[in-house]
Amino acid sequence: MKKSTSNSSRRLFLKKSAAASSFFIIPRFVLGGNGYTAPSDKLSIASIGCGGKGRSDIINASVNGRENVVALCDIDPNGKHGVIDARKKFPKAKFYTDFKELFSEEKDLDAVTISTPDHTHGIIAKTAMDNKIHVYVQKPLTHNIKEARLLTELARKKEVVTQMGNQGASHPGQNYVQQWIREKRVGNVSEVKVWTNRPVWPQGISFPASDPGNKPKDLDWDLWLGPAMKIPYNSSLHPFNWRGWWDYGTGSLGDMGCHLIDIPFRALKLKYPVSVECSVSSFFSKMWEVKHQSVGCPASSLVTINFAPTSLNTSPIKLEWYDGGLRPSYPNLIPTDTYLGGETNENGVMIIGDEGIITTDVYGQNPRLFTKDKQVTSPKIKNLPNDDWGHQRMWIDAIKDGYGSPKHKMLTSSFDYAGPMTETVLMGNIAIRSYFLNKNGNPDSVRINGINGNSYYGRKKLTWDGENMKITNFEEANQFVGRNYRHGWEL
């Protein structure tokens, strides 16, 4: 593709605008009327993983056609999970199967949305940022903690504008939670309880058999596998049910933790955790013989993540995560004839202080404040935008204003914030994976009585050195801080 001089000049201007002199600026509406956007002021954006959530990500990032969607990319060109619809929505966009080819060909690309399975977030985002392309990456930011730290530091080094796709970070309900915490309406917080109805996909079962004969003709399975080891095509993994398998997904925590844990993490100004532990459900096929789950996530789990005091809270904070149908009990302060988080109790957050309790639904929706004097504050939020509360649009606008601009600093989930928060979410998965470490390797099942009854040796509280990304009291758990990469896919 021949490089466009005008597009290159526009891209250079956009990248340098934050550092440019501020005198002699003519407002856009003076040049072309109120609301006018000059063609040269449009960003060239692309979508990688344009099915599923990726479809709405690129639609919202285009701001109703205000920006130029120049390219779409997906390993499944004819995917019925939204890929075909995205291609119809943006018929002028060039289509690619390989993200590496897209970056090689699209020389004037300004920004990209990345909405692929978790295990490929890191390599695609790094490739984009190495080319100084601004990135929007679906939650969780990465598949593991090392990748999250790498992307966070790389965004600063390359001075690119970033946003993670936990759209609830931009929901105005969170502003009420933050205000109540600042005003000490619930006093000092000691406990946070977070729960979800996930998994809603197959999980806690044996790994499904491959069925290479069912692979769609044009689907590039090797690109889908990415950094994971090579296996034959498996229709049980694409397009969605990959989430419950460690090689590709991050389980219920990865799916919903960045939406739900985000709320207390942001409001309480939490930092890296100091420790983590868990317990998980067991499935018995025979007396005393438990099904071993090392390649996939368990059906349900209870994870406890501990934090040191913060600038807003003088006591340590214990955050409990429940999934797989588990949820916390009603505290005395919340009447039993109401709900805990969301109206169905399926997802929610409780921030528990010595003077009251704050609850929300997922994304920070429906915030409520319960105080000891039996008062309930439940603000009604009206006229919400229907584009993920402007989460992608604000990222686009920040790109135009430049790295370090006020709009950039106001983003609710740039990697400076989203990186450490994602690391916290993924800490829970380190505890879960350590829980299944077994002296006998990875058998299909384990007898938990008799001579081998103590063969699980990673079931302990893990202490964490966040700055150095290291479990300090159990070395073998550190294998889960990163991952093993297939040759050619290393970060």
ROFI-136426 format. One record per residue (C-alpha): residue number from 1; residue in three letters; x, y, z. Coordinates in nm, 4 decimals. Layout:
BEGIN
> NUM/ALA/X/Y/Z;
...
! end
This chain:
BEGIN
> 1/MET/0.0000/0.0000/0.0000;
> 2/LYS/0.1425/0.3351/-0.1031;
> 3/LYS/0.2043/0.5700/0.1858;
> 4/SER/-0.0074/0.8855/0.1809;
> 5/THR/0.1894/1.2043/0.2408;
> 6/SER/-0.1174/1.3943/0.3609;
> 7/ASN/-0.2177/1.1176/0.6026;
> 8/SER/0.1376/1.0910/0.7342;
> 9/SER/0.1465/1.4630/0.7978;
> 10/ARG/-0.1854/1.4480/0.9777;
> 11/ARG/-0.0674/1.1570/1.1944;
> 12/LEU/0.2549/1.3399/1.2808;
> 13/PHE/0.0535/1.6480/1.3764;
> 14/LEU/-0.1768/1.4482/1.6025;
> 15/LYS/0.1148/1.2795/1.7779;
> 16/LYS/0.2956/1.6053/1.8428;
> 17/SER/-0.0029/1.8270/1.9181;
> 18/ALA/0.0276/1.7940/2.2962;
> 19/ALA/0.3817/1.9280/2.2877;
> 20/ALA/0.3179/2.2008/2.0326;
> 21/SER/0.2903/2.5706/2.1114;
> 22/SER/-0.0595/2.6748/2.2095;
> 23/PHE/-0.0749/3.0155/2.0395;
> 24/PHE/-0.2702/3.0858/1.7192;
> 25/ILE/-0.5172/2.7997/1.7642;
> 26/ILE/-0.8320/2.8390/1.5537;
> 27/PRO/-1.1339/2.6465/1.6855;
> 28/ARG/-1.2692/2.3805/1.4498;
> 29/PHE/-1.6178/2.5312/1.4464;
> 30/VAL/-1.4736/2.8588/1.3097;
> 31/LEU/-1.3174/2.6710/1.0182;
> 32/GLY/-1.6162/2.4623/0.9200;
> 33/GLY/-1.9221/2.5396/1.1267;
> 34/ASN/-2.0303/2.4075/1.4627;
> 35/GLY/-1.9699/2.0332/1.4858;
> 36/TYR/-1.7585/2.0241/1.1705;
> 37/THR/-1.4688/1.7788/1.1600;
> 38/ALA/-1.2206/1.8292/0.8789;
> 39/PRO/-1.1216/1.5110/0.6903;
> 40/SER/-0.7603/1.5740/0.7889;
> 41/ASP/-0.8629/1.5713/1.1557;
> 42/LYS/-1.0112/1.2223/1.1419;
> 43/LEU/-0.8183/0.9377/1.2977;
> 44/SER/-0.7406/0.6230/1.1012;
> 45/ILE/-0.8407/0.3369/1.3274;
> 46/ALA/-0.8570/-0.0411/1.3013;
> 47/SER/-1.0131/-0.3322/1.4884;
> 48/ILE/-0.8321/-0.6548/1.5699;
> 49/GLY/-1.0820/-0.9169/1.6812;
> 50/CYS/-1.3894/-0.7548/1.5294;
> 51/GLY/-1.6410/-1.0196/1.6379;
> 52/GLY/-1.8212/-1.0347/1.9715;
> 53/LYS/-1.7399/-0.7374/2.1917;
> 54/GLY/-1.4926/-0.6208/1.9268;
> 55/ARG/-1.7793/-0.5212/1.7025;
> 56/SER/-1.9221/-0.2705/1.9494;
> 57/ASP/-1.5728/-0.1536/2.0469;
> 58/ILE/-1.4903/-0.0400/1.6937;
> 59/ILE/-1.8384/0.1017/1.6333;
> 60/ASN/-1.8124/0.3150/1.9482;
> 61/ALA/-1.4524/0.4129/1.8690;
> 62/SER/-1.5632/0.5347/1.5252;
> 63/VAL/-1.7941/0.7827/1.7056;
> 64/ASN/-2.0863/0.7319/1.4689;
> 65/GLY/-1.8646/0.7554/1.1614;
> 66/ARG/-1.6741/1.0629/1.2760;
> 67/GLU/-1.3450/0.8712/1.2481;
> 68/ASN/-1.2106/0.6590/0.9617;
> 69/VAL/-1.2228/0.2840/1.0176;
> 70/VAL/-0.9588/0.1784/0.7676;
> 71/ALA/-0.9027/-0.1864/0.8607;
> 72/LEU/-1.0622/-0.4862/1.0295;
> 73/CYS/-0.8839/-0.8039/1.1359;
> 74/ASP/-1.0067/-1.1400/1.2592;
> 75/ILE/-0.8777/-1.4969/1.2354;
> 76/ASP/-1.2313/-1.6041/1.1336;
> 77/PRO/-1.3209/-1.3924/0.8264;
> 78/ASN/-1.6756/-1.5272/0.8042;
> 79/GLY/-1.7449/-1.5560/1.1754;
> 80/LYS/-2.1122/-1.5429/1.2643;
> 81/HIS/-2.0287/-1.4028/1.6106;
> 82/GLY/-2.0191/-1.0472/1.4758;
> 83/VAL/-1.7368/-1.0506/1.2201;
> 84/ILE/-1.9705/-1.0544/0.9208;
> 85/ASP/-2.1769/-0.7748/1.0760;
> 86/ALA/-1.8656/-0.5633/1.1367;
> 87/ARG/-1.7541/-0.6066/0.7766;
> 88/LYS/-2.0975/-0.4945/0.6568;
> 89/LYS/-2.0893/-0.1970/0.8934;
> 90/PHE/-1.7522/-0.0801/0.7560;
> 91/PRO/-1.7486/-0.1967/0.3920;
> 92/LYS/-1.4594/0.0336/0.2954;
> 93/ALA/-1.2284/-0.1067/0.5627;
> 94/LYS/-0.9610/-0.3433/0.4329;
> 95/PHE/-0.9889/-0.6872/0.5922;
> 96/TYR/-0.6975/-0.8871/0.7302;
> 97/THR/-0.6672/-1.2252/0.8971;
> 98/ASP/-0.3169/-1.1702/1.0404;
> 99/PHE/-0.2635/-0.8728/1.2733;
> 100/LYS/0.1056/-0.8629/1.1801;
> 101/GLU/0.0143/-0.8065/0.8168;
> 102/LEU/-0.2249/-0.5297/0.9180;
> 103/PHE/0.0478/-0.3415/1.1056;
> 104/SER/0.2884/-0.3919/0.8170;
> 105/GLU/0.0475/-0.2653/0.5519;
> 106/GLU/-0.1415/0.0136/0.7299;
> 107/LYS/0.1403/0.2673/0.7532;
> 108/ASP/-0.0843/0.5579/0.8530;
> 109/LEU/-0.2726/0.3845/1.1311;
> 110/ASP/-0.3321/0.6038/1.4381;
> 111/ALA/-0.5160/0.3725/1.6758;
> 112/VAL/-0.6421/0.0173/1.7151;
> 113/THR/-0.9012/-0.1621/1.9259;
> 114/ILE/-0.7935/-0.5104/2.0403;
> 115/SER/-1.0754/-0.7468/2.1340;
> 116/THR/-0.9243/-1.0916/2.0928;
> 117/PRO/-0.9101/-1.3775/2.3482;
> 118/ASP/-0.7055/-1.2949/2.6581;
> 119/HIS/-0.3932/-1.4892/2.5611;
> 120/THR/-0.3227/-1.2698/2.2550;
> 121/HIS/-0.3830/-0.9264/2.4101;
> 122/GLY/-0.0222/-0.8831/2.5146;
> 123/ILE/0.1552/-0.9608/2.1862;
> 124/ILE/-0.0881/-0.7598/1.9716;
> 125/ALA/-0.0854/-0.4548/2.1994;
> 126/LYS/0.2929/-0.4615/2.2288;
> 127/THR/0.3316/-0.4774/1.8504;
> 128/ALA/0.0995/-0.1783/1.8122;
> 129/MET/0.2706/0.0303/2.0787;
> 130/ASP/0.6149/-0.0501/1.9406;
> 131/ASN/0.4858/0.1250/1.6280;
> 132/LYS/0.3570/0.4178/1.8386;
> 133/ILE/-0.0043/0.3279/1.7643;
> 134/HIS/-0.2560/0.4155/2.0362;
> 135/VAL/-0.4356/0.1135/2.1790;
> 136/TYR/-0.7693/0.0180/2.3318;
> 137/VAL/-0.7482/-0.3341/2.4798;
> 138/GLN/-1.0379/-0.5373/2.6105;
> 139/LYS/-1.0333/-0.6539/2.9712;
> 140/PRO/-0.8480/-0.8162/3.1267;
> 141/LEU/-0.5606/-0.6103/2.9917;
> 142/THR/-0.3429/-0.9211/2.9613;
> 143/HIS/-0.3328/-1.2928/3.0274;
> 144/ASN/-0.0755/-1.2642/3.3080;
> 145/ILE/0.0889/-1.0163/3.5431;
> 146/LYS/0.4222/-0.9878/3.3599;
> 147/GLU/0.2429/-0.8855/3.0419;
> 148/ALA/0.0366/-0.6259/3.2278;
> 149/ARG/0.3485/-0.4681/3.3757;
> 150/LEU/0.5206/-0.4709/3.0357;
> 151/LEU/0.2318/-0.2912/2.8617;
> 152/THR/0.1972/-0.0372/3.1429;
> 153/GLU/0.5641/0.0594/3.1203;
> 154/LEU/0.5692/0.0493/2.7396;
> 155/ALA/0.2750/0.2916/2.7146;
> 156/ARG/0.4752/0.5497/2.9105;
> 157/LYS/0.7919/0.4873/2.7124;
> 158/LYS/0.6218/0.5178/2.3726;
> 159/GLU/0.3867/0.7972/2.4901;
> 160/VAL/0.0751/0.6370/2.3466;
> 161/VAL/-0.2779/0.6990/2.4694;
> 162/THR/-0.4280/0.3809/2.6129;
> 163/GLN/-0.7576/0.2559/2.7524;
> 164/MET/-0.8680/-0.0844/2.8793;
> 165/GLY/-1.2134/-0.2098/2.7868;
> 166/ASN/-1.3705/-0.2173/3.1320;
> 167/GLN/-1.6364/0.0298/3.0258;
> 168/GLY/-1.7906/0.0511/3.3710;
> 169/ALA/-1.4909/0.2640/3.4696;
> 170/SER/-1.6657/0.5457/3.2821;
> 171/HIS/-2.0090/0.4886/3.4363;
> 172/PRO/-2.1056/0.7954/3.6460;
> 173/GLY/-2.2345/0.5707/3.9249;
> 174/GLN/-1.8745/0.5226/4.0303;
> 175/ASN/-1.8477/0.8951/4.1063;
> 176/TYR/-2.0982/0.8530/4.3896;
> 177/VAL/-1.9015/0.5624/4.5378;
> 178/GLN/-1.5801/0.7647/4.5285;
> 179/GLN/-1.7507/1.0662/4.6850;
> 180/TRP/-1.8987/0.8610/4.9699;
> 181/ILE/-1.5567/0.7104/5.0426;
> 182/ARG/-1.3862/1.0521/5.0412;
> 183/GLU/-1.6541/1.1932/5.2712;
> 184/LYS/-1.6128/0.8996/5.5109;
> 185/ARG/-1.9834/0.8221/5.4863;
> 186/VAL/-1.9124/0.4577/5.5732;
> 187/GLY/-1.6206/0.5330/5.8054;
> 188/ASN/-1.3120/0.3168/5.7875;
> 189/VAL/-1.3364/0.0214/5.5473;
> 190/SER/-1.2107/-0.3202/5.6511;
> 191/GLU/-1.3903/-0.5543/5.4115;
> 192/VAL/-1.4957/-0.5632/5.0481;
> 193/LYS/-1.7066/-0.8424/4.9010;
> 194/VAL/-1.7358/-0.8931/4.5247;
> 195/TRP/-1.9308/-1.1646/4.3456;
> 196/THR/-2.0410/-1.2748/3.9993;
> 197/ASN/-2.2633/-1.5360/3.8388;
> 198/ARG/-1.9755/-1.6404/3.6086;
> 199/PRO/-1.8867/-1.8873/3.4757;
> 200/VAL/-2.1781/-1.9159/3.2368;
> 201/TRP/-1.9610/-2.1175/2.9948;
> 202/PRO/-1.8384/-2.4792/3.0362;
> 203/GLN/-1.5841/-2.4863/3.3195;
> 204/GLY/-1.4629/-2.7312/3.5806;
> 205/ILE/-1.4861/-3.0170/3.3321;
> 206/SER/-1.2332/-3.2230/3.1362;
> 207/PHE/-1.0650/-3.0508/2.8439;
> 208/PRO/-1.2823/-3.1013/2.5337;
> 209/ALA/-1.1593/-3.3189/2.2481;
> 210/SER/-1.0324/-3.1583/1.9288;
> 211/ASP/-1.2369/-3.1934/1.6115;
> 212/PRO/-1.0188/-3.0693/1.3239;
> 213/GLY/-1.2707/-3.1806/1.0653;
> 214/ASN/-1.5058/-2.9070/1.1802;
> 215/LYS/-1.2638/-2.6179/1.1226;
> 216/PRO/-1.4160/-2.3494/0.9000;
> 217/LYS/-1.2283/-2.3281/0.5707;
> 218/ASP/-1.0977/-1.9728/0.6100;
> 219/LEU/-1.0313/-1.9727/0.9853;
> 220/ASP/-0.6596/-1.9406/1.0737;
> 221/TRP/-0.6300/-2.1719/1.3740;
> 222/ASP/-0.2562/-2.1219/1.4188;
> 223/LEU/-0.3090/-1.7462/1.4613;
> 224/TRP/-0.5906/-1.8125/1.7077;
> 225/LEU/-0.3574/-2.0301/1.9193;
> 226/GLY/-0.0940/-1.7564/1.9191;
> 227/PRO/0.1469/-1.8049/2.2113;
> 228/ALA/-0.0245/-2.1254/2.3309;
> 229/MET/0.1075/-2.4686/2.2365;
> 230/LYS/-0.0038/-2.6104/1.9059;
> 231/ILE/-0.3083/-2.8401/1.9140;
> 232/PRO/-0.5588/-2.9447/1.6448;
> 233/TYR/-0.8625/-2.7258/1.5857;
> 234/ASN/-1.1157/-2.7399/1.8685;
> 235/SER/-1.4644/-2.6020/1.8102;
> 236/SER/-1.5215/-2.5994/2.1875;
> 237/LEU/-1.2758/-2.3074/2.2196;
> 238/HIS/-1.3782/-2.0709/1.9403;
> 239/PRO/-1.5462/-1.8259/1.9358;
> 240/PHE/-1.6065/-1.7978/2.3097;
> 241/ASN/-1.5678/-2.1016/2.5353;
> 242/TRP/-1.1893/-2.0586/2.5591;
> 243/ARG/-1.2329/-1.8495/2.8743;
> 244/GLY/-1.2281/-2.1389/3.1209;
> 245/TRP/-0.8930/-2.2851/3.0058;
> 246/TRP/-0.5663/-2.1448/3.1406;
> 247/ASP/-0.3767/-2.1535/2.8108;
> 248/TYR/-0.6214/-1.9030/2.6609;
> 249/GLY/-0.8425/-1.7464/2.9250;
> 250/THR/-0.8431/-1.6149/3.2785;
> 251/GLY/-1.1705/-1.7578/3.4074;
> 252/SER/-1.4402/-1.5741/3.5952;
> 253/LEU/-1.1906/-1.3345/3.7507;
> 254/GLY/-1.0596/-1.2307/3.4106;
> 255/ASP/-1.4077/-1.1961/3.2676;
> 256/MET/-1.5706/-0.9923/3.5449;
> 257/GLY/-1.2981/-0.8919/3.7911;
> 258/CYS/-1.1931/-0.5875/3.5902;
> 259/HIS/-1.5556/-0.4699/3.5959;
> 260/LEU/-1.6317/-0.5427/3.9617;
> 261/ILE/-1.3005/-0.5162/4.1493;
> 262/ASP/-1.2427/-0.1923/3.9610;
> 263/ILE/-1.5062/-0.0218/4.1774;
> 264/PRO/-1.3413/-0.0638/4.5213;
> 265/PHE/-0.9885/-0.0540/4.3750;
> 266/ARG/-1.0592/0.2923/4.2320;
> 267/ALA/-1.2639/0.4332/4.5200;
> 268/LEU/-1.0253/0.3219/4.7948;
> 269/LYS/-0.7095/0.4006/4.5911;
> 270/LEU/-0.5781/0.0487/4.6405;
> 271/LYS/-0.2273/-0.0494/4.5347;
> 272/TYR/-0.0613/-0.3853/4.4814;
> 273/PRO/-0.1974/-0.6568/4.7150;
> 274/VAL/0.0169/-0.7928/4.9971;
> 275/SER/-0.1192/-1.1490/4.9943;
> 276/VAL/-0.3742/-1.3813/4.8379;
> 277/GLU/-0.5338/-1.7177/4.9148;
> 278/CYS/-0.8274/-1.9217/4.7908;
> 279/SER/-1.0506/-2.2223/4.8247;
> 280/VAL/-1.2287/-2.3846/4.5316;
> 281/SER/-1.5052/-2.6338/4.4684;
> 282/SER/-1.4268/-3.0052/4.4306;
> 283/PHE/-1.5911/-3.2627/4.2080;
> 284/PHE/-1.5842/-3.6250/4.3216;
> 285/SER/-1.6419/-3.9025/4.0708;
> 286/LYS/-1.5582/-4.1748/4.3276;
> 287/MET/-1.5345/-4.1970/4.7049;
> 288/TRP/-1.2286/-3.9932/4.8222;
> 289/GLU/-1.1212/-3.9336/4.4612;
> 290/VAL/-1.1360/-3.5730/4.3427;
> 291/LYS/-1.1318/-3.4592/3.9814;
> 292/HIS/-0.8026/-3.2772/3.9194;
> 293/GLN/-0.8310/-2.9350/3.7484;
> 294/SER/-0.4886/-2.8079/3.6417;
> 295/VAL/-0.5564/-2.7111/3.2789;
> 296/GLY/-0.8821/-2.5312/3.3456;
> 297/CYS/-1.0547/-2.3117/3.5989;
> 298/PRO/-1.2692/-2.4663/3.8735;
> 299/ALA/-1.6469/-2.4507/3.8724;
> 300/SER/-1.6475/-2.2040/4.1630;
> 301/SER/-1.3992/-2.0300/4.3880;
> 302/LEU/-1.3609/-1.8017/4.6879;
> 303/VAL/-1.0503/-1.5824/4.6656;
> 304/THR/-0.9241/-1.3505/4.9404;
> 305/ILE/-0.6960/-1.0623/4.8382;
> 306/ASN/-0.5409/-0.8525/5.1159;
> 307/PHE/-0.4298/-0.4894/5.0905;
> 308/ALA/-0.2332/-0.2573/5.3143;
> 309/PRO/-0.3931/0.0672/5.4423;
> 310/THR/-0.4187/0.3491/5.1878;
> 311/SER/-0.4284/0.7274/5.1919;
> 312/LEU/-0.8082/0.7038/5.2283;
> 313/ASN/-0.8278/0.4162/5.4744;
> 314/THR/-0.6318/0.3569/5.7931;
> 315/SER/-0.6887/-0.0185/5.8296;
> 316/PRO/-0.5893/-0.3147/5.6112;
> 317/ILE/-0.8578/-0.4229/5.3653;
> 318/LYS/-0.9703/-0.7799/5.2955;
> 319/LEU/-1.1347/-0.8252/4.9553;
> 320/GLU/-1.3283/-1.1480/4.9035;
> 321/TRP/-1.4172/-1.2656/4.5527;
> 322/TYR/-1.6971/-1.5190/4.4982;
> 323/ASP/-1.7869/-1.6878/4.1675;
> 324/GLY/-1.9631/-1.9937/4.0303;
> 325/GLY/-2.2896/-1.9305/4.2116;
> 326/LEU/-2.1329/-1.8355/4.5460;
> 327/ARG/-2.2134/-1.4988/4.7013;
> 328/PRO/-2.1746/-1.3359/5.0411;
> 329/SER/-2.4398/-1.3376/5.3121;
> 330/TYR/-2.6593/-1.0403/5.3923;
> 331/PRO/-2.4985/-0.8085/5.6493;
> 332/ASN/-2.7279/-0.6878/5.9286;
> 333/LEU/-2.7361/-0.3350/5.7870;
> 334/ILE/-2.9007/-0.4380/5.4592;
> 335/PRO/-3.2682/-0.5394/5.4850;
> 336/THR/-3.3450/-0.8906/5.3644;
> 337/ASP/-3.6339/-0.7638/5.1508;
> 338/THR/-3.3941/-0.5801/4.9200;
> 339/TYR/-3.1061/-0.6994/4.7048;
> 340/LEU/-2.7315/-0.6885/4.7635;
> 341/GLY/-2.5656/-0.5669/4.4410;
> 342/GLY/-2.7695/-0.6031/4.1261;
> 343/GLU/-3.1430/-0.6554/4.1509;
> 344/THR/-3.1032/-1.0284/4.0855;
> 345/ASN/-2.8113/-1.0628/4.3333;
> 346/GLU/-2.6069/-1.2278/4.0550;
> 347/ASN/-2.3285/-0.9681/4.0434;
> 348/GLY/-2.2324/-0.7044/4.2940;
> 349/VAL/-1.9961/-0.5215/4.5233;
> 350/MET/-2.0226/-0.4454/4.8957;
> 351/ILE/-1.7780/-0.2013/5.0536;
> 352/ILE/-1.8150/-0.2476/5.4294;
> 353/GLY/-1.7089/0.0212/5.6741;
> 354/ASP/-1.7596/0.0715/6.0464;
> 355/GLU/-2.0293/0.3357/5.9789;
> 356/GLY/-2.2095/0.1915/5.6782;
> 357/ILE/-2.2053/-0.0105/5.3557;
> 358/ILE/-2.1853/0.0872/4.9904;
> 359/THR/-2.3286/-0.1517/4.7302;
> 360/THR/-2.3315/-0.1440/4.3505;
> 361/ASP/-2.4222/-0.3630/4.0593;
> 362/VAL/-2.1668/-0.4498/3.7911;
> 363/TYR/-2.0055/-0.1476/3.6178;
> 364/GLY/-2.0835/0.0716/3.9184;
> 365/GLN/-2.4510/0.0808/3.8238;
> 366/ASN/-2.7161/0.1432/4.0889;
> 367/PRO/-2.4896/0.2700/4.3710;
> 368/ARG/-2.6519/0.2656/4.7161;
> 369/LEU/-2.5354/0.3858/5.0561;
> 370/PHE/-2.6660/0.2195/5.3749;
> 371/THR/-2.5735/0.3969/5.7000;
> 372/LYS/-2.6082/0.3015/6.0660;
> 373/ASP/-2.8902/0.5497/6.1170;
> 374/LYS/-3.1002/0.3362/5.8772;
> 375/GLN/-3.0777/0.5914/5.5958;
> 376/VAL/-3.0511/0.4609/5.2387;
> 377/THR/-2.9164/0.6869/4.9644;
> 378/SER/-2.9890/0.5675/4.6118;
> 379/PRO/-2.9204/0.8376/4.3487;
> 380/LYS/-3.1036/0.8155/4.0172;
> 381/ILE/-2.8748/0.8634/3.7203;
> 382/LYS/-3.0529/0.9806/3.4057;
> 383/ASN/-2.9680/1.0461/3.0412;
> 384/LEU/-2.6800/0.8004/3.0233;
> 385/PRO/-2.5138/0.7699/2.6813;
> 386/ASN/-2.5715/0.4333/2.5174;
> 387/ASP/-2.2172/0.3974/2.3761;
> 388/ASP/-2.0615/0.2186/2.6755;
> 389/TRP/-2.0931/0.5512/2.8617;
> 390/GLY/-1.8484/0.7138/2.6202;
> 391/HIS/-1.5599/0.4861/2.7221;
> 392/GLN/-1.4184/0.4368/2.3710;
> 393/ARG/-1.5134/0.7873/2.2540;
> 394/MET/-1.3202/0.9514/2.5371;
> 395/TRP/-1.0142/0.7476/2.4377;
> 396/ILE/-1.0430/0.8726/2.0789;
> 397/ASP/-1.0818/1.2341/2.1932;
> 398/ALA/-0.7770/1.1992/2.4201;
> 399/ILE/-0.5700/1.0746/2.1258;
> 400/LYS/-0.6588/1.3885/1.9332;
> 401/ASP/-0.5550/1.6108/2.2225;
> 402/GLY/-0.2314/1.4170/2.2692;
> 403/TYR/-0.0385/1.2160/2.5243;
> 404/GLY/-0.0271/1.3979/2.8593;
> 405/SER/-0.3164/1.6292/2.7699;
> 406/PRO/-0.5967/1.6960/3.0205;
> 407/LYS/-0.8284/1.4603/2.8289;
> 408/HIS/-0.5639/1.1902/2.8409;
> 409/LYS/-0.5190/1.2332/3.2150;
> 410/MET/-0.8961/1.2155/3.2648;
> 411/LEU/-0.9300/0.8736/3.1015;
> 412/THR/-1.0757/0.6314/3.3513;
> 413/SER/-0.8773/0.3222/3.2519;
> 414/SER/-0.5500/0.4207/3.0883;
> 415/PHE/-0.2808/0.1603/3.1477;
> 416/ASP/-0.1303/0.3613/3.4346;
> 417/TYR/-0.4433/0.2618/3.6251;
> 418/ALA/-0.5615/-0.0465/3.4369;
> 419/GLY/-0.2238/-0.2217/3.4572;
> 420/PRO/-0.1995/-0.2389/3.8380;
> 421/MET/-0.5703/-0.3130/3.8674;
> 422/THR/-0.5421/-0.6010/3.6194;
> 423/GLU/-0.2421/-0.7335/3.8120;
> 424/THR/-0.4590/-0.7398/4.1245;
> 425/VAL/-0.7342/-0.9341/3.9458;
> 426/LEU/-0.4826/-1.1850/3.8101;
> 427/MET/-0.3354/-1.2366/4.1588;
> 428/GLY/-0.6458/-1.4400/4.2336;
> 429/ASN/-0.5650/-1.6737/3.9475;
> 430/ILE/-0.2146/-1.7329/4.0837;
> 431/ALA/-0.3743/-1.8563/4.4063;
> 432/ILE/-0.6181/-2.0793/4.2162;
> 433/ARG/-0.3500/-2.2329/3.9955;
> 434/SER/-0.1209/-2.2885/4.2952;
> 435/TYR/-0.4107/-2.4619/4.4697;
> 436/PHE/-0.3915/-2.7410/4.2088;
> 437/LEU/-0.0163/-2.8017/4.2206;
> 438/ASN/0.0268/-3.1721/4.2906;
> 439/LYS/0.3292/-3.3833/4.3786;
> 440/ASN/0.2169/-3.6386/4.1187;
> 441/GLY/0.1973/-3.3874/3.8344;
> 442/ASN/-0.1327/-3.3529/3.6491;
> 443/PRO/-0.3297/-3.6750/3.6961;
> 444/ASP/-0.6935/-3.6983/3.5905;
> 445/SER/-0.7956/-3.7511/3.9509;
> 446/VAL/-0.6359/-3.7540/4.2949;
> 447/ARG/-0.7115/-3.9671/4.6006;
> 448/ILE/-0.7185/-3.7342/4.8990;
> 449/ASN/-0.6928/-3.9994/5.1722;
> 450/GLY/-0.4308/-4.2605/5.2522;
> 451/ILE/-0.0610/-4.2336/5.1742;
> 452/ASN/-0.1020/-3.9670/4.8998;
> 453/GLY/-0.3674/-3.7670/5.0783;
> 454/ASN/-0.1431/-3.4628/5.1189;
> 455/SER/-0.0227/-3.4496/4.7561;
> 456/TYR/-0.1593/-3.0975/4.7022;
> 457/TYR/0.1165/-2.8731/4.8306;
> 458/GLY/0.0288/-2.5214/4.7080;
> 459/ARG/-0.2757/-2.4638/4.9249;
> 460/LYS/-0.1449/-2.1780/5.1332;
> 461/LYS/-0.1594/-1.8045/5.1773;
> 462/LEU/0.0770/-1.6472/4.9246;
> 463/THR/0.2645/-1.3279/5.0136;
> 464/TRP/0.3290/-1.0849/4.7299;
> 465/ASP/0.6027/-0.8333/4.6515;
> 466/GLY/0.4155/-0.6178/4.4013;
> 467/GLU/0.7036/-0.3943/4.2970;
> 468/ASN/0.9142/-0.6952/4.1997;
> 469/MET/0.6243/-0.9160/4.0821;
> 470/LYS/0.7188/-1.2052/4.3068;
> 471/ILE/0.5544/-1.4502/4.5456;
> 472/THR/0.7929/-1.4409/4.8394;
> 473/ASN/0.6972/-1.7518/5.0389;
> 474/PHE/0.6315/-2.0164/4.7713;
> 475/GLU/0.8673/-2.0139/4.4743;
> 476/GLU/0.6706/-2.2545/4.2577;
> 477/ALA/0.3770/-2.0140/4.2421;
> 478/ASN/0.5941/-1.7692/4.0491;
> 479/GLN/0.5602/-1.9809/3.7358;
> 480/PHE/0.2093/-1.8350/3.7063;
> 481/VAL/0.3245/-1.4715/3.7148;
> 482/GLY/0.4113/-1.5143/3.3461;
> 483/ARG/0.3660/-1.7984/3.0987;
> 484/ASN/0.5541/-2.0232/2.8549;
> 485/TYR/0.5363/-1.8910/2.4977;
> 486/ARG/0.5319/-2.0856/2.1743;
> 487/HIS/0.8337/-2.0050/1.9581;
> 488/GLY/0.7809/-1.6873/1.7594;
> 489/TRP/0.5220/-1.5474/2.0017;
> 490/GLU/0.7487/-1.4309/2.2822;
> 491/LEU/0.6966/-1.0793/2.4133;
! end
